[in-house]
Amino acid sequence: MKKFDIKTTDKETLKKWFHLMTLGRAIDEKAPAYLLQSLGWSYHAPYAGHDGIQLAMGQVFTRGEDFLFPYYRDMLTVLSAGITPEEIILNGLSKATDVASGGRHMSNHFSKTEWHIENVSSATGTHDLHAVGVARAMVYYGHKGVAITSHGEAATSEGFVYEAINGASTEQLPVIFVIQDNGYGISVPKNEQTANRKVATNFLGFKNLKIIYCNGKDVFDSMNAMTEAREYAISTHNPVIVQANCVRIGSHSNSDKQILYRDENELSYVKAADPLHKFRRMLLRYERFTEEELKQIEVDAKKELSVANRKAIAAPDPDPKTIFDFVLPEPYHPEKYVDGTHTQEGEKTNLVTAINETLKAEFRHNPDTFLWGQDVANKEKGGVFNVSKGMQQEFGEPRVFNAPIAEDYIIGTANGMSRFDPKIHVVIEGAEFADYFWPGIEQFVECTHEYWRSNGKFAPNITVRLASGGYIGGGLYHSQNLEGALTTLPGVRIVYPSFADDAAGLLRTSLRSKGFTLFLEPKSLYNAVEAACVVPDDFEVPFGKARIRREGSDLSIITYGNTTHFCLTVAERLAKEHDWSVEVIDLRSLIPLDKETIFGSVKKTSKVLIVHEDKVFSGFGAEIAAMIGTEMFRYLDAPIRRVGSTFTPVGFHPKLEKAILPNEELIYKAAKELLEY
């Protein structure tokens, strides 16, 4: 490995480094002025004191080979990697031409997706999981490169950082985790974050993990550390932690006042340790440059900044009319089964088999499809419900494999892997039961706004499968519904089939669509006779298209999932007992929602009953009721009624479950009262 030092490094390289460091510091110091002038940059985290390691990260990053996940303090990192001063200022001022997000994401969040300098969240440390996912793809596709992810030492207290390092170590993946240790997590000193003076020491017990300590204030030590880390990660396919000792010269950000928690002695010390000043002194001491040469570089940097400043200030602001752009990418549109219905006859298939066979068919259709999750591929077992049975045997362990019991890791690495190439689609079993999915919600949220946040440059091609709902005697953590909460998040399609054919069709459409889909499976119907039906080969169901399961003229019942079958039974009973004609609409797709079919039914019947398994209070039916009440009020002849579960968790004892979850009798009573209104 080539070693960098002040004596042997060529003068052109030293000049480039000093220019970048001088230019970066000038931008860093100018950023707060934009806020004072009400021009923008309302969030700025100064990097001064991290100069050595950030310069090194950008210099070591190899465009076309590596993926870089910078955090909000990595201004010099991205400048060193090739992002221009103008692009940095455009980001700071949240301009429409900001290459990171077009002004959609917070200032000081730098990226250039086409170079694989990735757009990351404000939730620091979350991108470590994405880096691991990218590295997994690099290994699978035989790509030479590394994933570099960066943040401060305080972020290592986050669980997903541990999950990422554990996963990279277990899977032996080429990830460089750069810890820029400046001693503070905002105002919280390091000794309140961890017992070890060097946080990387916490990971000494991890197998396959190399740890390199360096002086992040020193250019040469940082360059040598990052060069060694990259060469090691590529040659061994093993992860590396680079712990860089830095100082934070300024406050955490422009909303922080460090004088409230740092005394004058400490502030004097960190200013004296300024890496830029040290590097300048070295260049003079070792006679690599004259004072006049360095001053000329500094003058040139100021001129470059001045030009970039004028251009960026003149750039257009984002257009408010574009806020609905890039919420969700255009999905796959079925061609053979345009409306998601069929009239084929033949042998019936149960719901779990339909999902299993569709997964296999789509894995054959697209060889760049992957599946992982908890307990999905252990010898002959294919998950708790055998949904993935036989898949690893047919498609191999590199494409179908078990993940750790770490929901954030499961979702976050799927996000990362889909960044490597848009042809990749990942199916994840987010948790064995939907109730256990909550620890992964942070990464779920990340996935929902990736497309919007990146201004359409990246959408995670992920289908999250979850076994949802009750009626199995499972109680807490085995019988809950999540859709009422998750439909509040823009940027994800959410589907909830009731029959085997719809499960197959919606899954196929999900796997062929760009973007993020939540596929909720009513587990009590996996092997239920009433959910079994004929499933045509290559059956497809479009997103946002409900299915009228029973035509009617006196009452519209709007439902989905387990309760669809209850509603069909109730409609049949009402017809036989009272000669009432009840229409049953199976939504199938919650987001996007088929308003046209719903409204058409309301116009026809003038009475609406909304039924779902989830809680009535704040359940998804509340949104449907509000929508109908607002837009279709003139067609209603009775109040909108809702039936669902009680505002309690689902109990374990059968008598408790029965008292909590909706049933046919509750639906029948509500429907009868509406029809008699």
Buried (B, 14 or more C-beta within 10 A) or exposed (E): EEEBEBEEBEEEEBBBBBBBBBBBBBBBEBBBEBBEEEBBBBBBBBBBBBBBBBBBBBBBBBEEBBBBBBBBBBBBBBBBBEBBBBBBBBBBBBBBBBBBBBBBBBBBBBBBBEBBBBBBBEBBBBBBBBBBBBBBBBBBEEBEBBBBBBBBBBBBBBEBBBBBBBBBBBBBBBBBBBBBBBBBBBBBEBEEBBEEEBBBBBBEEBEBBBBBBBBBBBBBBBBBBBBBBBBBBBEEBBBBBBBBBBBBBBBBBBEBEBEEBBEEEEBEEBBEBBBBEBBBEBBEEEEBBEEEBBEEBBEEBEEBBEEBBEBBBEBEEBEEEBEEEBBBBEBBEBEEBEEBBBEEEEEBBBBBBBBBBBBBBBBEEEEBBBBBBBBBBEEEEBBBBBBBBBBBEEBEEEBBBBBBEBBBBBBBBBBBBBBBEEEBBBBBBBBBBBBBBBBBBBBBBBBBBBBBBBBBBBBBBBBBBBBBBBBBBBBEBBBBBBBBBBBEBEBBBBBBBBBBBBBBBBBBBBBBBBBBBBBBBBBBBBBBEBBBBBBBEBBBBBBBBBBBBBEBEBBBBBBBBBBBBBBBBBBEBBBEEEEBBBBBBBBBBBBBBBBEBBBBBBEBBBBBBBBBBBBBEEBBBBBBBEBBEEEBEEBBEBEBBBBBBBEEBBBBEEEBBEEBBBBBEBBBEBBBEBBEE
